[in-house]
Amino acid sequence: MRTSPLLVIIFVLLLAGCTAQPPVTQGVTEAGTETPATALSEPVKLNVFAAASLTEAFGEIGKMFEAGHPGVTVVFNFAGSQQLAQQINEGAPADVFASANNKQMNVVIEAEGVISGTQQTFAKNRLVVIYPQDNPAGLEELKDLAKPGLKLVFAAKEVPVGGYALDILDRAVADTAFGAAFKDDLLKNVVSYENNVKTVLTKVALGEADAGIVYISDISGEDASKVGWLDIPDALNVIASYPIAAVNESGHPELARAFIDLVLAPEGQDILAKYNFLPVK
């Protein structure tokens, strides 16, 4: 008995319909490698732990990153670098760590939260003296901070800016223009030590202190109108280096790398410069 050609064709079509699979659409990462189709099938949160002094600049960089990565939301945790390092080492979910000094980055590296050698310096900063707009203490230079009766607010020594401030005072006492008693006299005027640089800025802006020491980047943008400021002599000042790295346990390592690449790119560097950060080179 011969099989009808029409029946053979129908059988082949039915078989193909049962076994054919829909095509899989693959995405492309920043590095140009293919990723599974499910990589961004749901919204992704990229957790960036960044020093408090980066609040405004990184906020703007984050918006730029989101615009170029649909489906990704950058969630920032801004705080003192020492607090962020501790949180990462205790297992807080983080993808990127941007510190205001190398010391706290090394704390995370030593705990194997960041692979040694992967950190990169992306910005620099310098310190200034700030005072309320009406300058109630009549401050004119750094040595005025040692006048009896002043109220000063500093960041704690564990906070990068607090440690940098103490370095400045150590340099000052070695300078004959200030004298050996300068540091001790100044520290007698400190009424509080804060956990991050933004709190120092806020307290001085509100008139709760006569002065404080912060980064030049903290008095950019809207904050520039809240306080007055004095330069610290270059011979005494400290240039702060800011390192950034992907966290070892990141759930989104490719996106973490892409965010870091944006920070280091000309677009990211332009935003940092807008907020008075110094260029890396």
SEZADREN-30248 format. One line per field, with one value per residue: residue number from 0; residue in three letters; chain; x, y, z of N, C-alpha, C in turn. Coordinates in steps of 0.001 Angstrom, whole numbers. Example, Ala and Ser with C-alpha at 12.3 -4.5 7.8 and 13.67 -1.06 7.14 Angstrom:
BEGIN
resi <- [0:1]
resn <- [ALA:SER]
chain <- [A:A]
nu <- [13190:12850]
nv <- [-5690:-2250]
nw <- [7800:7080]
cau <- [12300:13670]
cav <- [-4500:-1060]
caw <- [7800:7140]
cu <- [13200:12900]
cv <- [-3300:30]
cw <- [7800:7870]
END
This chain:
BEGIN
resi <- [0:1:2:3:4:5:6:7:8:9:10:11:12:13:14:15:16:17:18:19:20:21:22:23:24:25:26:27:28:29:30:31:32:33:34:35:36:37:38:39:40:41:42:43:44:45:46:47:48:49:50:51:52:53:54:55:56:57:58:59:60:61:62:63:64:65:66:67:68:69:70:71:72:73:74:75:76:77:78:79:80:81:82:83:84:85:86:87:88:89:90:91:92:93:94:95:96:97:98:99:100:101:102:103:104:105:106:107:108:109:110:111:112:113:114:115:116:117:118:119:120:121:122:123:124:125:126:127:128:129:130:131:132:133:134:135:136:137:138:139:140:141:142:143:144:145:146:147:148:149:150:151:152:153:154:155:156:157:158:159:160:161:162:163:164:165:166:167:168:169:170:171:172:173:174:175:176:177:178:179:180:181:182:183:184:185:186:187:188:189:190:191:192:193:194:195:196:197:198:199:200:201:202:203:204:205:206:207:208:209:210:211:212:213:214:215:216:217:218:219:220:221:222:223:224:225:226:227:228:229:230:231:232:233:234:235:236:237:238:239:240:241:242:243:244:245:246:247:248:249:250:251:252:253:254:255:256:257:258:259:260:261:262:263:264:265:266:267:268:269:270:271:272:273:274:275:276:277:278:279:280]
resn <- [MET:ARG:THR:SER:PRO:LEU:LEU:VAL:ILE:ILE:PHE:VAL:LEU:LEU:LEU:ALA:GLY:CYS:THR:ALA:GLN:PRO:PRO:VAL:THR:GLN:GLY:VAL:THR:GLU:ALA:GLY:THR:GLU:THR:PRO:ALA:THR:ALA:LEU:SER:GLU:PRO:VAL:LYS:LEU:ASN:VAL:PHE:ALA:ALA:ALA:SER:LEU:THR:GLU:ALA:PHE:GLY:GLU:ILE:GLY:LYS:MET:PHE:GLU:ALA:GLY:HIS:PRO:GLY:VAL:THR:VAL:VAL:PHE:ASN:PHE:ALA:GLY:SER:GLN:GLN:LEU:ALA:GLN:GLN:ILE:ASN:GLU:GLY:ALA:PRO:ALA:ASP:VAL:PHE:ALA:SER:ALA:ASN:ASN:LYS:GLN:MET:ASN:VAL:VAL:ILE:GLU:ALA:GLU:GLY:VAL:ILE:SER:GLY:THR:GLN:GLN:THR:PHE:ALA:LYS:ASN:ARG:LEU:VAL:VAL:ILE:TYR:PRO:GLN:ASP:ASN:PRO:ALA:GLY:LEU:GLU:GLU:LEU:LYS:ASP:LEU:ALA:LYS:PRO:GLY:LEU:LYS:LEU:VAL:PHE:ALA:ALA:LYS:GLU:VAL:PRO:VAL:GLY:GLY:TYR:ALA:LEU:ASP:ILE:LEU:ASP:ARG:ALA:VAL:ALA:ASP:THR:ALA:PHE:GLY:ALA:ALA:PHE:LYS:ASP:ASP:LEU:LEU:LYS:ASN:VAL:VAL:SER:TYR:GLU:ASN:ASN:VAL:LYS:THR:VAL:LEU:THR:LYS:VAL:ALA:LEU:GLY:GLU:ALA:ASP:ALA:GLY:ILE:VAL:TYR:ILE:SER:ASP:ILE:SER:GLY:GLU:ASP:ALA:SER:LYS:VAL:GLY:TRP:LEU:ASP:ILE:PRO:ASP:ALA:LEU:ASN:VAL:ILE:ALA:SER:TYR:PRO:ILE:ALA:ALA:VAL:ASN:GLU:SER:GLY:HIS:PRO:GLU:LEU:ALA:ARG:ALA:PHE:ILE:ASP:LEU:VAL:LEU:ALA:PRO:GLU:GLY:GLN:ASP:ILE:LEU:ALA:LYS:TYR:ASN:PHE:LEU:PRO:VAL:LYS]
chain <- [A:A:A:A:A:A:A:A:A:A:A:A:A:A:A:A:A:A:A:A:A:A:A:A:A:A:A:A:A:A:A:A:A:A:A:A:A:A:A:A:A:A:A:A:A:A:A:A:A:A:A:A:A:A:A:A:A:A:A:A:A:A:A:A:A:A:A:A:A:A:A:A:A:A:A:A:A:A:A:A:A:A:A:A:A:A:A:A:A:A:A:A:A:A:A:A:A:A:A:A:A:A:A:A:A:A:A:A:A:A:A:A:A:A:A:A:A:A:A:A:A:A:A:A:A:A:A:A:A:A:A:A:A:A:A:A:A:A:A:A:A:A:A:A:A:A:A:A:A:A:A:A:A:A:A:A:A:A:A:A:A:A:A:A:A:A:A:A:A:A:A:A:A:A:A:A:A:A:A:A:A:A:A:A:A:A:A:A:A:A:A:A:A:A:A:A:A:A:A:A:A:A:A:A:A:A:A:A:A:A:A:A:A:A:A:A:A:A:A:A:A:A:A:A:A:A:A:A:A:A:A:A:A:A:A:A:A:A:A:A:A:A:A:A:A:A:A:A:A:A:A:A:A:A:A:A:A:A:A:A:A:A:A:A:A:A:A:A:A:A:A:A:A:A:A:A:A:A:A:A:A]
nu <- [854:648:1861:176:1481:588:-205:2275:3547:1892:2370:5105:5044:3498:5181:7373:6171:5757:8304:9840:11563:11161:13106:15953:16566:19435:21290:23705:26600:28410:31004:30837:30262:28078:25035:22771:19307:17641:18931:18283:15581:13988:13582:16636:18620:21334:23656:25374:27893:28998:31230:30177:30783:30504:27896:26258:27590:27768:25085:24219:25751:24685:22082:22704:23816:21602:20000:21353:21129:18528:16059:17699:18236:20026:21000:21921:24110:25060:27542:29872:33113:34291:32117:30801:32706:32716:30084:30068:31940:30517:28676:26688:24603:26312:27493:29332:32059:32999:35409:36546:39132:42234:42698:40275:39368:41344:40703:38469:39580:41402:39645:38810:36720:36988:38914:42344:44202:42368:41160:40725:41925:39753:39180:40223:40628:40487:40969:39061:38399:35301:32646:29747:27586:27493:29810:30389:32525:34487:36543:39652:41909:43624:44923:43267:41436:42249:41648:40557:37383:36017:33650:33955:33275:34159:34866:34905:37973:38144:36749:37440:37828:38136:40468:42246:42107:43365:45912:46616:46731:48889:50944:50875:51755:54408:55245:56661:55100:52730:53131:53893:51762:49459:47791:46780:45436:43511:42008:40785:38649:36815:33551:32021:32323:31764:30070:30218:31154:29138:27458:29029:29137:26389:25866:27528:26490:23988:24621:25361:27910:31062:32891:34285:35937:35962:35601:36545:34773:32384:31242:30027:27654:24316:25031:27045:26091:25476:27477:30518:34021:37481:40684:43058:46475:48628:50965:50281:47978:46033:45876:43300:42799:40542:39467:37898:36009:34780:32684:33530:31538:29478:26271:25865:28187:29028:27509:28394:31044:30558:29434:31609:33315:31954:32226:34944:35154:35245:32734:31814:33951:33738:31404:32221:34185:32555:31557:33682:35679:39028:40968:42130:44517]
nv <- [-1197:2116:5181:8232:11210:13661:13070:12465:14967:16423:15000:15547:18322:18460:17148:18883:21102:20218:19939:22216:25032:28248:31101:32243:35278:37111:39271:41985:42675:45366:44782:43566:40891:38046:37673:35804:35573:36216:38074:40856:40647:41250:44055:45517:46162:48121:48274:50823:51725:54605:57238:59903:62465:62273:62513:64382:64465:61712:61127:62423:61123:58598:58887:59315:56846:55134:56058:55078:52393:50761:49502:49196:50251:52495:52212:54094:54115:56355:57375:57719:56640:54734:53581:52403:50532:48797:47849:46483:44490:43094:41823:43231:43817:44796:46292:48057:49884:53022:54871:57468:57449:55562:53947:52891:51483:49537:48194:46747:45240:43653:42019:40515:41478:43021:42511:42649:45117:45646:48006:51469:54789:57478:60134:63216:65322:68290:69992:72473:75276:75949:78286:79799:81809:84498:84676:84664:84473:85935:84887:84718:83362:80153:79815:81141:79356:78389:80189:81034:79945:79528:77574:74528:72091:68896:66094:62735:61037:58576:58879:59612:62452:63524:62299:63350:66055:66041:65375:67732:69466:68341:68942:71675:72289:71829:73961:77078:79333:78704:77315:75132:74643:74911:72825:71497:73618:74224:71828:71859:73426:71969:70916:68775:65558:64204:61605:61717:63778:65412:65990:67666:69875:70588:71301:73523:75235:75711:77278:76151:75853:77610:77062:74583:71748:70682:69001:70659:70003:69786:72249:72990:73549:73787:73954:75801:78314:78291:78521:80278:80261:79367:79102:76511:76659:75544:74212:72933:71585:68638:66319:64422:61088:59211:55969:53401:50391:47198:45171:42056:40099:40909:40867:41578:41737:42588:44887:46407:46829:48328:50642:51671:52128:54257:56258:56695:57530:60274:61620:61049:62101:64799:65484:65105:67105:69311:69447:70327:68410:67266:66559:63252:62967]
nw <- [0:-937:517:802:-641:360:2952:4086:4059:5812:8175:8656:9075:11405:13196:13271:14418:16995:18080:17677:19107:20638:19610:21516:22959:23374:25562:25673:27420:29100:28527:26121:25906:25575:27419:29546:28604:30673:32209:32598:32841:34912:37151:38325:41176:41892:44309:45709:47796:49197:50138:52287:51368:48679:47974:46395:43868:43093:43117:40833:38883:39182:38142:35480:34859:35193:33121:30942:31300:31124:33326:35473:38767:40676:43905:46563:49374:51470:53686:56457:55512:57151:58417:56259:55386:57557:57446:54980:55520:57373:55911:54531:51692:48942:45938:44845:46194:47256:48624:50899:51576:51397:53540:54631:52424:52369:54692:53926:51874:53301:54634:52602:51109:48915:46031:46229:44541:42585:43112:42238:41962:41754:42177:43745:46679:48739:51894:53716:55874:57318:58110:59732:57647:58578:59985:62934:64741:63625:61954:60267:59462:59575:62076:63819:64797:67191:69128:72390:73620:71227:69321:67916:65374:64533:62372:63530:64422:63180:60867:57483:56777:59294:60181:58301:59030:61521:60687:59412:61613:62971:61222:61430:64053:63795:62456:62820:62689:63871:66316:69131:70837:69415:68308:70619:71888:69973:69840:72301:71825:70438:70256:69479:67921:64807:62848:60098:57288:56264:58378:59904:58172:58145:60843:61203:59261:60340:62435:64815:65554:65525:63591:61335:59795:56519:53298:50236:48240:49560:49770:47444:44747:45980:48646:48766:49310:51942:53837:54799:53859:54488:53022:53586:54209:51571:52282:54583:54068:53146:50541:49643:48586:46639:46439:44391:43982:42823:44799:46181:46605:45002:43539:40985:39133:36529:36029:38174:37441:35144:36238:37664:35528:34320:36253:36052:33468:31025:31205:33807:35281:34651:35996:38663:38807:38604:41131:42583:43055:42763:39838:38931:37552]
cau <- [0:1465:1449:-117:2451:-37:-149:3671:3817:1164:3059:6357:4709:3070:6361:8164:5453:5879:9686:10503:11652:11266:14480:16337:17190:20504:21700:25137:27097:29286:32265:30594:30004:26664:24503:21507:18164:16967:19790:17552:14155:13340:14348:17857:19109:22781:23925:26643:28262:29893:31520:29159:31189:30179:26433:25702:28221:27364:23662:24089:26311:23725:21002:23252:23970:20269:19522:22012:20903:17108:15767:18621:18114:21198:20612:23113:24257:26066:27881:31306:33755:34543:30846:30540:33629:32229:28856:30431:32606:29514:27819:25648:24635:26920:28094:30450:32493:33799:35866:37215:40564:42716:42685:39029:39357:42208:39981:37613:40476:41956:38578:38515:35499:37430:40153:43468:44709:41292:40716:41284:41684:38901:39052:40985:39906:41302:40183:38897:37709:34015:32026:28422:27670:27767:31135:30274:33798:35419:37694:40375:42945:43580:45365:42174:40637:42757:41237:39731:35954:35385:32977:34309:32740:35056:34525:35693:39262:37957:36200:38580:38077:38617:41872:42987:42182:44402:47196:46887:47143:50241:51869:50874:52570:55815:55481:56879:54041:51607:53604:53684:50505:48323:46881:46090:44510:42390:41163:39985:37453:35915:32385:31479:32968:30656:30325:30465:31478:27927:26931:29855:28646:25049:25919:28113:25526:22885:25124:25586:29347:31697:33697:34555:36803:35299:36223:36118:33622:31157:30656:29663:26220:23445:25691:27984:25460:25131:28616:31713:35130:38860:41652:44122:47723:49019:52032:49678:46781:46130:45132:42657:42598:39316:39491:36620:36193:33623:32715:33759:30301:28445:25342:25816:29567:29194:26961:29294:32177:30082:29282:32963:33809:31338:32864:36284:35038:35187:31438:31807:34953:33196:30450:33011:34807:31477:31399:34975:36675:40231:41182:43079:45809]
cav <- [0:3324:6307:9473:12303:14703:12639:12601:16399:16808:14384:16284:19623:18251:16807:20109:21961:19686:19954:23517:25890:29668:31606:32895:36573:37352:40648:42232:43411:46489:44268:43041:39461:37733:37328:35094:36428:36592:38963:42056:40401:41874:45223:45222:47213:48134:48901:51546:52275:55711:58225:60957:63631:62020:62462:65122:64061:60354:61157:62809:60033:57500:59152:59094:55404:54558:56424:54224:50988:50583:48386:49210:51352:52617:52486:54574:54157:57372:57449:57778:55477:53717:52885:51587:49403:47857:47229:45522:43347:42342:41115:44053:43635:45930:45974:48975:50647:54209:55364:58770:57251:54213:53175:52122:50500:48444:47424:45811:44327:42693:41073:39854:42008:43552:41865:43576:45508:46038:49362:52527:56151:58141:61566:63733:66379:69024:70445:73898:75677:76599:79009:80306:82923:85784:84569:85280:84489:86803:84094:85224:82412:78875:79905:81685:78270:78091:81245:80518:80221:79137:76272:73844:70756:68106:64696:61847:60670:57386:59346:60112:63890:63779:61911:64340:67290:65855:65450:69157:70037:67857:69718:73060:72454:71801:75239:78120:80341:78263:77013:73774:74519:75183:71673:71279:74734:74086:70676:72223:74134:71047:70593:67475:64823:63636:60354:61956:65167:66177:66470:68840:70962:70985:71980:74855:76026:76075:78162:75409:75938:78745:76616:73160:71449:69768:69001:71725:69512:69899:73590:73228:73462:74525:74148:76916:79519:78098:78810:80907:79334:79822:78139:76030:76794:74341:73512:72172:70865:67232:65957:63128:60223:58417:54742:52743:49000:46308:44305:40667:39327:41600:40037:42084:42182:43295:46225:47106:47267:49379:51873:52175:52663:55563:57198:56989:58082:61745:62115:60985:63031:66154:65687:65262:68429:70271:69531:70758:67374:67474:65458:62214:63227]
caw <- [0:-1042:1387:57:-398:1179:4355:4541:4316:7032:9312:8887:9656:12786:13979:13442:15359:18356:18581:17509:20289:20292:19681:22756:22717:24322:25724:25556:28575:28784:27992:24794:25942:25643:28730:29447:28297:31913:32986:32988:32631:36062:37606:39076:42061:42047:45604:45718:49102:48855:51176:52375:50576:47277:47857:45257:42610:42737:42812:39424:38084:39250:37191:34144:34687:35011:31790:29971:31649:31457:34214:36608:39723:41534:45290:47253:50825:51756:55106:56660:54892:58163:58632:55078:55408:58569:56950:53935:56154:58135:54975:53899:50231:48244:44643:44612:47369:46958:49926:50892:51804:51122:54782:54757:51331:52783:55700:53183:51160:54262:54961:51331:50516:47621:45608:46250:43228:41673:43436:41391:42426:40775:42474:44880:47383:49705:53032:53959:57104:57046:59225:59341:56707:59226:60600:64259:65459:62916:61543:59108:59071:60274:63469:64633:65373:68535:70062:73489:73575:69958:69267:66685:65115:63701:62170:64382:63818:62355:59591:56699:56877:60645:60202:57520:59812:62534:59978:59205:62900:63259:60406:61906:65269:63393:61778:63833:62592:64696:67658:69625:71583:68534:68196:71896:72128:69034:70185:73471:71341:69739:71094:69084:66837:64049:62130:58678:56978:56001:59658:60239:57330:58578:62143:61021:58481:61236:63487:66057:65822:64869:62453:61178:58657:55580:51974:49334:47477:50357:49672:46044:44515:46899:49935:48683:49850:53361:54714:54262:54034:54429:52520:54457:53440:50840:52991:55672:53630:52756:49341:49892:47426:46723:45643:44123:43562:42880:45971:45782:46655:44229:42781:39605:38890:35261:36217:39092:36631:34246:37026:37920:34249:34104:37185:35546:32115:30996:31658:35260:35791:34505:37096:39886:38750:38852:42581:43136:43257:41969:38886:39355:36910]
cu <- [881:909:1268:929:1883:17:1271:3987:3164:1879:4337:6089:4282:4259:7205:7517:5612:7280:10354:10467:11744:12696:14720:17049:18231:20850:23197:25562:27956:30588:32096:30346:28526:26261:23200:20351:17485:17739:19058:16064:13327:14177:15526:18217:20618:23102:25322:26846:29319:30042:30529:29506:30878:28686:25910:26277:27777:25866:23430:24640:25351:22582:21473:23390:22618:19723:20133:21816:19450:16893:16662:18355:19352:20727:21875:22990:25394:26286:29381:31950:34007:33277:30543:31431:33159:30990:29155:31051:31645:28484:26698:25744:25145:27536:29343:30769:33384:34144:36535:38680:40943:42656:41442:38857:40198:41563:39115:38465:41007:40927:38107:37160:35745:38741:41270:43972:43634:40788:41437:40960:40892:38751:39982:40239:40875:40398:40151:38251:36397:33498:30640:28563:28020:29094:31167:31588:34838:36683:38327:41440:42883:43932:44288:41351:41086:42387:40350:38260:35266:34684:33249:33607:33691:34405:35410:36958:39152:37417:37357:38852:38565:40082:42744:43154:43271:45793:47601:47379:48545:51281:51990:51775:54059:56222:55589:55801:52843:52022:53167:52341:49274:47321:46089:45069:43285:41450:40335:38674:36451:34785:31728:32288:31892:31084:30519:30589:30228:27311:27727:29357:27307:25095:26509:27138:24375:23332:25335:27066:29909:32496:33801:35490:36119:36105:35728:34908:32314:30518:30447:28152:25427:24130:26645:27409:25184:26246:29644:32880:36480:39737:42615:45410:48154:50070:51486:48566:47093:45315:44607:42479:41394:39437:38091:36904:34864:33784:32737:32477:29161:27565:25261:27202:29760:28651:27827:30494:31771:29907:30648:33554:33228:31962:34230:36282:34977:33863:31353:32787:34485:32211:31203:33669:33792:31270:32731:35937:37856:40411:42235:44462:46161]
cv <- [1235:4439:7557:10540:13398:14341:12762:14037:16849:16269:15152:17632:19504:17957:18043:21035:21508:19885:21312:24323:27346:30147:32316:34186:36826:38824:40768:43070:44567:46002:43653:41557:39203:37331:36582:36052:36927:37631:40208:41878:40971:43078:44816:46424:47061:48927:49508:52164:53349:56684:59377:62170:63478:62132:63144:64640:62664:60270:61482:61720:58848:57675:58926:57599:54741:54852:55527:52741:50802:49337:48323:50451:51355:53043:52854:54426:55127:57454:57657:56507:54366:52921:51944:50353:48343:47116:46165:44273:42502:41678:41910:43904:44884:45437:46805:49687:51777:54872:56726:58657:55798:53331:52310:51136:49293:47580:46366:44799:43250:41648:40320:40268:42629:42875:42900:43847:45922:47454:50381:53888:56894:59639:61931:64930:67109:69605:71968:74097:76354:77278:79478:81559:84250:85793:85201:85369:85371:86096:84657:84258:81188:79009:80478:80585:77908:79174:80669:80880:79880:77784:75652:72494:70076:66759:63869:61406:59432:57726:59921:61603:64271:63419:62886:65643:67191:65886:66906:69802:69589:68617:71144:73242:72389:73085:76328:79199:79974:77953:75651:73578:74635:74037:71472:72379:74622:72959:70930:72894:73217:70620:69290:66895:64018:62410:60520:63449:66007:66713:67675:70050:71486:71773:73383:75753:76511:76992:77469:75358:77133:78335:75096:72976:70385:69748:70205:71295:69666:71278:73974:73144:74317:74825:75338:78192:79440:78513:79669:79967:80007:78727:77739:76091:75473:73526:72634:71253:69434:67028:64537:62370:59325:57164:54144:51320:48266:45400:42848:39852:40004:40608:40434:42609:42956:44718:47046:47647:48403:50699:52493:52779:54044:56617:57633:57638:59611:62300:62126:61969:64483:66464:65887:66641:69529:70484:69741:69639:67639:66301:64487:62495:64691]
cw <- [0:-150:554:363:489:2645:4922:4903:5608:8261:9673:9541:11106:13689:14254:14449:16779:18915:18475:18793:19857:20414:21000:22408:23785:24358:25552:26737:28115:28160:26607:24754:26097:27050:28545:29243:29555:32717:33461:32726:33779:36484:38482:39937:42206:43309:45627:47098:48859:50014:51119:51520:49094:46987:46592:43927:42176:42461:41347:38502:38064:38269:35755:33862:34431:33617:30715:30210:32082:32323:35432:37460:40605:42920:46062:48760:51098:53266:55217:56116:55894:58467:57468:55050:56398:58079:55888:54559:56987:57231:54357:52382:49526:46948:44375:45918:46901:48280:49787:51292:51527:52360:54873:53603:51724:53863:55013:52423:52097:54677:53715:50749:49160:47280:45524:44838:42254:41956:42554:41994:41357:41021:43621:45460:48299:50768:53131:55328:56700:58311:58787:58490:57371:59986:61994:65022:64780:62462:60270:58603:59965:61748:64385:65301:66777:69547:71161:73291:72270:70119:67903:66600:64145:63406:63092:63658:62934:60971:58771:56868:58270:60789:59438:58305:60880:61901:59747:60490:63279:62452:60928:63126:64954:62687:62843:63799:63470:66128:68150:70302:70697:68508:69486:72167:71223:69462:71446:73051:70649:70671:70691:67939:66122:63236:60632:58413:56756:57289:60142:59465:57829:59880:62036:60275:59352:62378:64813:66429:65062:63645:62448:60005:57812:54286:51162:48519:48231:50258:48207:45903:45497:48217:49928:49289:51346:54322:54001:54492:53879:53849:53627:53652:52799:51583:54117:55198:53217:51486:49541:48584:47652:45847:45474:43642:43603:44094:45512:45697:45892:43485:41327:39219:37592:35355:37155:38325:35695:34998:37297:36652:33969:35011:36656:34161:32152:31501:33181:35875:35688:35633:38410:39934:39027:40346:43291:43508:42323:41010:39393:38800:36967]
END
